């Protein structure tokens, strides 16, 4: 076996491991609200989220191309594959750290930070800072703000539209509606997060010389990325599910439905129209905060929200720092 084949295989295995951690780390994005409102049982919610992620992955080609071809430029060869490997491992380490403490940080930004950190000291490699700013940093700021404002506005609209309804009947109706909104959220999560792993695999194949195009996604990449994300999702990230579903705010069925519909709409727009790899974690968390603020500002546990925001801000640089260290450790193996 050639050194390039071994190196590409190592990167693909690391990418699959990241995909799995992404699944159980971000399972909460799709199902935490449905579980907390008792619209779905945990295992039914996880199974539905896994299927939704699998389906959504097949619509994420635009996001995958942005990740694989738009963030870093590598000269090729085994050393460049070491850069990709270090970036993915750095993201995995940060995912596990934040999962342990129940913090819903962004797996996406961990991956982007990992790639940038590993590339920073690599010879002849280039970071596409313009695309990093346009496709990562600006959406990192804008998507939570949009989720917060839309969540607030949509919940106000629901409250006004059903102001004369019977509370008991409305709760039952919105519990049923959450099955639909959670399914939308699961597909949107697959569009975004499975696509990022696909982009990494394509980057590895192109860098290793196993395909001529930096944007072509083989069918087996769709299927393996989707399957690993679905498997990780079904494993469940219970620590983060508890944080999103119960610790930020006490959600009712209407609030859960509103948060999921808003977040999934933002994910669909960015994946299908802008091809921007945004954070599903940031989007659903901010939507939950916006929905909760319609009760009263004090209904949102802002101390918990503050800890989450700190994790958001530190994810990119922390993953970058970890991946730098990993790169210097593994560079002799990819020399």
C-alpha positions as CSV (number, residue, x, y, z in Angstrom):
1,X,0.0,0.0,0.0
2,X,1.2,3.5,-0.9
3,X,1.8,6.1,1.8
4,X,-0.9,8.2,0.2
5,X,-3.5,5.4,0.5
6,X,-2.6,4.8,4.2
7,X,-2.8,8.6,4.9
8,X,-6.1,9.0,3.1
9,X,-7.5,6.0,5.0
10,X,-6.4,7.5,8.3
11,X,-8.2,10.8,7.5
12,X,-11.4,9.0,6.4
13,X,-11.4,7.0,9.6
14,X,-10.9,10.2,11.6
15,X,-13.7,11.9,9.7
16,X,-16.1,9.0,10.4
17,X,-15.2,9.2,14.1
18,X,-15.9,13.0,14.0
19,X,-19.2,12.3,12.2
20,X,-20.2,9.9,15.0
21,X,-19.3,12.3,17.8
22,X,-21.1,15.0,15.8
23,X,-24.2,12.8,15.8
24,X,-24.3,12.2,19.6
25,X,-23.1,15.7,20.4
26,X,-25.7,17.4,18.2
27,X,-28.6,14.9,18.6
28,X,-30.0,17.4,21.0
29,X,-30.4,19.9,18.2
30,X,-33.2,18.0,16.6
31,X,-35.0,16.3,19.5
32,X,-34.3,18.0,22.9
33,X,-37.4,20.2,22.7
34,X,-39.7,17.3,21.6
35,X,-38.4,15.2,24.5
36,X,-38.7,17.9,27.1
37,X,-42.4,18.7,26.1
38,X,-43.1,14.9,26.0
39,X,-44.2,15.1,22.4
40,X,-42.0,12.1,21.6
41,X,-40.4,9.4,23.7
42,X,-36.6,9.6,23.8
43,X,-36.0,6.5,21.7
44,X,-38.7,7.4,19.1
45,X,-37.2,10.9,18.9
46,X,-33.7,9.6,18.4
47,X,-34.8,7.1,15.8
48,X,-36.6,9.8,13.9
49,X,-33.6,12.2,14.1
50,X,-31.3,9.4,12.8
51,X,-33.5,8.8,9.8
52,X,-33.9,12.6,9.2
53,X,-30.1,13.1,9.4
54,X,-29.6,10.2,6.9
55,X,-32.1,11.8,4.4
56,X,-30.8,15.3,4.9
57,X,-27.2,14.3,4.1
58,X,-28.2,13.7,0.5
59,X,-29.2,17.3,0.1
60,X,-26.1,18.8,1.5
61,X,-23.8,18.8,-1.5
62,X,-23.5,22.6,-1.6
63,X,-22.3,22.8,2.0
64,X,-19.9,19.9,1.4
65,X,-18.3,21.7,-1.5
66,X,-17.8,24.8,0.5
67,X,-16.1,22.9,3.3
68,X,-14.0,20.7,0.9
69,X,-12.9,23.4,-1.5
70,X,-13.5,26.8,0.1
71,X,-11.7,27.0,3.5
72,X,-8.1,25.9,3.0
73,X,-5.8,25.2,0.1
74,X,-3.3,22.4,0.5
75,X,-0.4,21.5,-1.9
76,X,-1.2,17.8,-1.9
77,X,0.7,14.8,-0.8
78,X,1.0,12.9,2.5
79,X,2.1,15.9,4.5
80,X,-1.1,17.8,3.6
81,X,-3.2,14.8,4.6
82,X,-1.5,15.1,8.0
83,X,-2.9,18.6,8.2
84,X,-6.4,17.4,7.5
85,X,-6.0,14.5,10.0
86,X,-4.9,16.9,12.7
87,X,-7.7,19.3,12.1
88,X,-10.3,16.5,12.4
89,X,-8.8,15.1,15.5
90,X,-8.7,18.5,17.1
91,X,-12.4,18.9,16.4
92,X,-13.1,15.4,18.0
93,X,-11.2,16.3,21.1
94,X,-13.2,19.6,21.6
95,X,-16.5,17.8,20.9
96,X,-15.8,15.3,23.6
97,X,-14.7,18.0,26.1
98,X,-17.9,20.0,25.6
99,X,-20.1,16.9,25.6
100,X,-18.7,15.9,28.9
101,X,-19.7,19.2,30.5
102,X,-23.1,19.2,28.7
103,X,-22.3,22.3,26.7
104,X,-24.1,22.6,23.3
105,X,-21.1,24.0,21.4
106,X,-20.8,23.9,17.6
107,X,-19.3,20.7,16.0
108,X,-19.1,22.7,12.8
109,X,-17.0,25.5,14.2
110,X,-14.8,22.9,16.0
111,X,-14.1,21.4,12.6
112,X,-13.5,24.7,10.9
113,X,-11.2,25.8,13.8
114,X,-9.4,22.5,13.7
115,X,-8.7,22.9,9.9
116,X,-7.5,26.4,10.3
117,X,-5.3,25.6,13.3
118,X,-3.6,22.7,11.6
119,X,-3.1,24.6,8.4
120,X,-1.6,27.6,10.1
121,X,1.9,26.2,10.5
122,X,1.8,23.8,7.5
123,X,4.3,24.5,4.7
124,X,2.9,25.8,1.4
125,X,-0.7,25.6,2.8
126,X,-3.1,28.5,2.5
127,X,-6.0,29.6,4.7
128,X,-8.8,31.2,2.6
129,X,-9.5,34.0,5.1
130,X,-12.0,35.7,2.8
131,X,-14.2,32.5,2.8
132,X,-13.5,31.9,6.5
133,X,-14.9,35.4,7.2
134,X,-17.8,35.2,4.8
135,X,-18.8,31.5,5.2
136,X,-17.9,30.9,8.9
137,X,-17.3,33.9,11.1
138,X,-20.1,36.2,9.8
139,X,-22.7,33.3,9.9
140,X,-21.4,32.5,13.4
141,X,-22.6,35.9,14.6
142,X,-25.6,36.4,12.3
143,X,-27.3,33.0,12.6
144,X,-27.9,33.1,16.4
145,X,-29.2,36.7,16.1
146,X,-31.6,35.6,13.3
147,X,-32.7,32.6,15.3
148,X,-33.3,34.7,18.4
149,X,-35.3,37.3,16.6
150,X,-37.3,34.9,14.4
151,X,-38.0,32.7,17.4
152,X,-39.4,35.7,19.3
153,X,-41.4,36.9,16.3
154,X,-42.9,33.5,15.4
155,X,-43.9,32.7,19.0
156,X,-45.6,36.1,19.3
157,X,-47.5,35.3,16.1
158,X,-48.6,31.9,17.4
159,X,-49.7,33.5,20.7
160,X,-51.8,36.0,18.8
161,X,-53.2,33.5,16.3
162,X,-54.4,31.0,19.1
163,X,-55.2,33.6,21.8
164,X,-58.8,32.3,22.1
165,X,-58.0,28.6,21.9
166,X,-58.5,26.0,24.6
167,X,-55.1,25.5,26.4
168,X,-55.5,21.7,26.8
169,X,-56.5,21.2,23.1
170,X,-53.7,23.5,21.9
171,X,-51.1,21.6,23.9
172,X,-52.2,18.3,22.5
173,X,-52.3,19.8,19.0
174,X,-48.8,21.3,19.2
175,X,-47.4,18.0,20.6
176,X,-48.6,16.3,17.4
177,X,-47.2,19.2,15.4
178,X,-43.8,18.8,17.0
179,X,-43.5,15.4,15.3
180,X,-43.4,17.4,12.0
181,X,-41.2,20.2,13.3
182,X,-38.7,17.8,14.8
183,X,-38.5,15.8,11.5
184,X,-37.8,19.1,9.6
185,X,-35.1,19.9,12.1
186,X,-33.5,16.4,11.7
187,X,-33.4,16.7,7.9
188,X,-31.9,20.2,8.2
189,X,-29.2,18.9,10.6
190,X,-28.3,16.2,8.1
191,X,-28.0,18.8,5.3
192,X,-25.5,20.8,7.4
193,X,-23.6,18.4,9.5
194,X,-23.2,15.3,7.4
195,X,-22.2,17.5,4.6
196,X,-19.3,18.9,6.5
197,X,-17.9,15.4,7.0
198,X,-18.4,14.7,3.3
199,X,-16.4,17.9,2.5
200,X,-13.5,16.6,4.6
201,X,-13.5,13.3,2.9
202,X,-13.5,14.9,-0.5
203,X,-10.7,17.2,0.5
204,X,-8.7,14.1,1.6
205,X,-9.4,12.3,-1.7
206,X,-8.4,15.3,-3.8
207,X,-5.3,16.1,-1.7
208,X,-4.2,12.5,-1.8
209,X,-4.5,12.3,-5.6
210,X,-7.4,9.8,-5.6
211,X,-9.7,12.1,-7.6
212,X,-9.2,15.0,-9.9
213,X,-12.0,17.2,-8.7
214,X,-12.0,19.1,-5.4
215,X,-15.8,19.3,-5.5
216,X,-17.1,15.9,-6.8
217,X,-18.7,13.8,-4.1
218,X,-18.7,10.0,-4.7
219,X,-21.9,8.2,-3.8
220,X,-20.2,6.1,-1.2
221,X,-19.2,9.3,0.6
222,X,-22.9,10.3,0.9
223,X,-23.9,7.0,2.3
224,X,-21.1,6.5,4.8
225,X,-21.3,10.0,6.1
226,X,-25.0,9.8,6.5
227,X,-24.9,6.4,8.1
228,X,-22.3,7.4,10.7
229,X,-24.1,10.6,11.6
230,X,-27.3,8.7,12.0
231,X,-25.6,6.1,14.2
232,X,-24.1,8.7,16.4
233,X,-27.5,10.5,16.6
234,X,-29.2,7.3,17.7
235,X,-26.6,6.8,20.4
236,X,-27.9,10.1,21.9
237,X,-26.1,12.9,23.6
238,X,-28.1,12.9,26.8
239,X,-26.0,15.5,28.7
240,X,-26.6,18.1,26.0
241,X,-30.2,17.0,25.5
242,X,-30.8,17.9,29.2
243,X,-29.1,21.3,28.8
244,X,-31.1,22.3,25.7
245,X,-34.4,20.7,26.7
246,X,-34.6,21.7,30.3
247,X,-31.9,24.0,31.6
248,X,-32.3,27.0,29.3
249,X,-36.1,27.3,29.7
250,X,-39.1,25.2,30.6
251,X,-40.6,24.6,27.2
252,X,-44.2,23.9,26.4
253,X,-45.4,22.1,23.2
254,X,-46.1,25.5,21.4
255,X,-42.7,26.9,22.3
256,X,-40.9,23.6,21.2
257,X,-42.8,23.7,17.9
258,X,-41.9,27.4,17.3
259,X,-38.2,26.9,18.1
260,X,-37.9,23.9,15.8
261,X,-39.7,25.4,12.9
262,X,-37.6,28.6,13.1
263,X,-34.3,26.8,13.4
264,X,-35.1,24.3,10.6
265,X,-36.1,27.2,8.3
266,X,-32.8,28.9,8.9
267,X,-30.9,25.7,8.2
268,X,-32.7,25.0,5.0
269,X,-32.2,28.5,3.7
270,X,-28.4,28.4,4.3
271,X,-27.9,24.9,3.0
272,X,-30.0,25.1,-0.1
273,X,-29.7,28.7,-1.1
274,X,-26.5,30.1,0.3
275,X,-24.5,26.8,0.6
276,X,-23.2,28.2,3.9
277,X,-22.1,25.8,6.6
278,X,-23.8,27.3,9.6
279,X,-24.0,25.8,13.1
280,X,-27.2,23.9,13.9
281,X,-26.4,24.2,17.6
282,X,-26.2,28.0,17.5
283,X,-29.4,28.2,15.5
284,X,-31.7,26.0,17.6
285,X,-30.3,27.3,20.9
286,X,-30.9,30.9,20.0
287,X,-34.3,30.0,18.7
288,X,-35.2,28.5,22.1
289,X,-34.0,31.7,23.8
290,X,-36.1,33.8,21.5
291,X,-39.2,31.7,22.0
292,X,-38.6,31.7,25.8
293,X,-38.2,35.5,26.0
294,X,-41.8,35.9,24.9
295,X,-42.9,34.7,28.3
296,X,-40.7,37.1,30.1
297,X,-37.0,37.8,29.9
298,X,-36.5,36.2,33.3
299,X,-38.0,32.9,32.0
300,X,-34.7,32.3,30.2
301,X,-32.0,31.1,32.5
302,X,-29.4,33.6,31.3
303,X,-26.6,32.2,33.5
304,X,-26.9,28.9,31.5
305,X,-27.2,30.8,28.3
306,X,-24.1,32.7,29.2
307,X,-22.1,29.5,29.7
308,X,-23.3,28.3,26.3
309,X,-22.3,31.5,24.6
310,X,-18.8,31.3,26.2
311,X,-18.5,27.8,24.7
312,X,-19.6,29.2,21.3
313,X,-17.0,32.0,21.4
314,X,-14.1,29.7,22.5
315,X,-14.9,26.8,20.2
316,X,-13.1,28.0,17.1
317,X,-9.9,29.1,18.8
318,X,-9.8,26.2,21.2
319,X,-10.2,23.6,18.4
320,X,-7.6,25.5,16.4
321,X,-5.1,25.3,19.3
322,X,-5.8,21.6,19.9
323,X,-5.3,20.8,16.2
324,X,-2.0,22.8,16.2
325,X,-0.7,20.5,18.9
326,X,-2.0,17.4,17.2
327,X,-0.4,18.5,14.0
328,X,3.1,18.8,15.6
329,X,2.6,15.4,17.2
330,X,1.5,13.5,14.0
331,X,3.6,15.4,11.5
332,X,6.5,12.9,11.7
333,X,4.0,10.1,10.8
334,X,2.9,12.0,7.7
335,X,6.3,13.1,6.5
